[in-house]
Amino acid sequence: MITITDKAKSKIDHLMQDANMDNEYFLRVSVKGGGCSGLSYNLDFDNETKTGDQFFEDKGIKIALDMKSFLYLAGTELDFSDGLNGKGFNFHNPNASRSCGCGESFSV
């Protein structure tokens, strides 16, 4: 399961409203090869279910993960930072053994 902080929920809600997305859309979180540590996080909005999707909901946000991504992201918390040290979504992944300095990639 992936959890979402209050700040991340607020930003997701804001992005969905700005794009006029209805409740058919959900947050798709995935992992792909790449980045300086080997695996990169990917966030997007989607309204099409794919075979093997795992669905979770936290704070009213519906989240989809493919099975491969679920194995890497189980227990991860999604946060949002808007401070001086960087702005954007952050993943707090307990499965990552190493992360790059920017926080956009990891390895297990």
Secondary structure, DSSP 8 states (H G I E B T S, - for coil): --EE-HHHHHHHHHHHHHTT--TT-EEEEEEEE-STTSEEEEEEEE----TT-EEEEETTEEEEE-HHHHHHHTT-EEEEEEETTEEEEEEE-TT-SEE-TTSSEEE-
